Amino acid sequence: MLDYLASLAVFAGIYALLGLGLNLVWGLGGMVNLGLAGFFAIGAYASALSALHLHFPLVAASFFAMLLAAAAGALLAVVTARLKGDYLAIVTLGFAEVIQLIAGNEIWLTNGTDGLSAIPAPGRGTLSPLAFDLSSAGIVWLVLAAIAAAFGRLSAAPYGRVLRAIREDEMVARIAGKNVLSFKIGAFSASAAVMGLAGSLYAAYDGYVAPDSFDVLVTLLVVLALTAGGVGRMQGALVGAVLVVVLTEGTRFFGGLLPGLSALQVASLRQGVIGLFLLLLLRVKPDGLLPERIRVHPLDDEGETTR
Amino acid sequence: MGPTVSRRAVFGGSLALPFLGRSGFAAAPIPLGAINPLTGAGGAYGPSMAKVAQALTARINSTGGVLGRSIALDIEDDQTNPTVAVEAAHKLIDVNKVVAIVGTWASSVTTAVAPLCWQSHTMLFCTSGADSITKLPHHGYIIRTQPNTYLQSGRAAQFLLQHGARSVFGLSAQTPFAVDSWNRLAAVLKTGGASGAGDIIYDPKQISFRSEIGKALAAKPDTLFLNSYAPDLEILLRETYQAGFSGNRFTFAYAATDAVLQALPASVTNGLWSFAPSPDVASPAYRAVQAILGINDPDPYSCQIYDHVSLVVLAIARAGAASGVAIHDNVRKISQGTGEKVSDPVAGLKLLAAGKEINYEGASGPCDFTPSGDIVSCKFLFQVAENKHNKTLFIS
């Protein structure tokens, strides 16, 4: 049981990292980046390939993955600088599809749909499966804690305030003298880097990457997790990721309690229950479990904000 | 005043209902896992696979189980996605403590789950086709009942040679087996004096294949080998017809579905050859699968999972112990060799209990395995499209 919980902790941590990355661009910057699975894949493949062919240790492979994902993020930010809302969502979703297609078709590099297996990771093969799962969970959550703290600082810092200003009204931010494009590029790269890091940890933990792993399902799960947890709050990403994993995995255990249903009915019911729960949650708490808190300065008698 | 029954008692009793009727066995049940594609791309096969596994397990349990223990089968949905499958496998291995996992279908799912299995000494029985699977360092913990690409393409090439193909061009959807498949086909064609005129791997999500077809027809082949799925096959058939190709076309039966044949005019599809590894339709085990599903032509994967469950229980009985290691060490002792041939796992259990040796021959075929876990041989079905339907040519 402990192995299983540890493996769930690893997956929850990886989803939370993806959620944090998404929160920076979407939650703070208001840019709907559905290219998440693409950055996740770039990170996973960069890490897996550098570990397999160049024998990079996990730390180096992860830095390489972050670098490559950040570069892709910057590029995407430049290309989509003038897009907003649905249009940005469509283009970024397309980006993720392109990455998945490249992973599936550039066989010389990615081994095609066969995927890359036997990716090395610290402790794989030498530790027992339980110890490996526990140590992986430890590594993932340590990294997660560091990133969450850093993003929390960033969110409270002037940088975060500018991103929020861009989210609320890009024109106002520009008039206030902020270089909107450079902030967008910065946020996109930082977010992509964290998603790439999540990909690197995923590749190392799973030991296997294939294009199938980076379909739109990942993006959906993380968007759901962040929406349920609370967009704009870094803790929201963490709570949401844990919630989604608890929901998807917890429902596995109810199948046995429903006699007379076929396996397909149980599987379908399970996905229905997950969907229903998230719908109800957002009906009751539209801003998620941990809504964003924006400090508002009270007005004085003359209508000016107090200092 | 009559007996009083509190609402609480009724509620409590109804909660306990699912747990009734499981007794009758002295020892704890043997946990067995199945990971099936109940939803997602494999959703056409997973549900019937699960049904067969459940029905066979129930039958074995109702006839006394194995080693005096019942089998507790837990079926998990992998959504045809390797990440979901890994989570499901963790649950089965770590929480249910299963001795084996049966019925993984997609190659990516099997490849993702395999390391968890061999590291935890859990046997993995799969129906996936990618050659790379049995080349993994699995230490004997993978058994595959699906013929690999090598076996399939070799047989396909023999068929084409017998039917006069001299120059074959391959158009293959990008899949884990596209390259291996073509290489083996071309190699066998060459030994028969024919040749591979060339090959192209295409992205199956395209809505037109005109440029690929243009390249293929420029090589002037007499036969096209269409390594496709149903949606892209439909487009390929229409566009090669429009391009004026009049030679033979050969594809896989899972692509040449009735839906494809119905969607196109008969003049386009007539003469399309297709083939598939065939279950052993003469086997009593095959009839058992027909009875479970209530249909005449169960798919190969449902037949294979019937054999997976049979092999698991027979290996456990032969070993006298229920563990992944016991199955690993005994699965070939009950599936091949000189023992008495059996197709019914319950009959096999009786023979084993009587101290006899057995050789299980299943619904999917002889179930004889190489040291790396591949099947040695199986039967193939060849068919031809005629007036919007597939007509069986022969099974051999």
Interface residues (C-beta under 8 A of the other chain):
Chain A: M1 L2 D3 Y4 S7 L8 F11 L101 G104 N105 I107 G112 T113 D114 G115 S117 A118 P129 D206 G207 Y208 A210 D212 S213 D215 L217 V218 T248 E249 R252 G255 G256 L257 L258 P259 S262 A263 L264 V266 A267 S268 R270 Q271
Chain B: L17 P18 N36 L38 T39 G46 P47 A50 K51 Q54 D74 I75 E76 D77 Q79 T80 N81 P82 T83 V84 V86 E87 A88 H90 K91 I93 D94 V95 A106 S107 S108 T111 A112 P115 L116 Q119 S120 A130 S132 L136 P137 Q174 T175 P176 A178 V179 I201 D203 K205
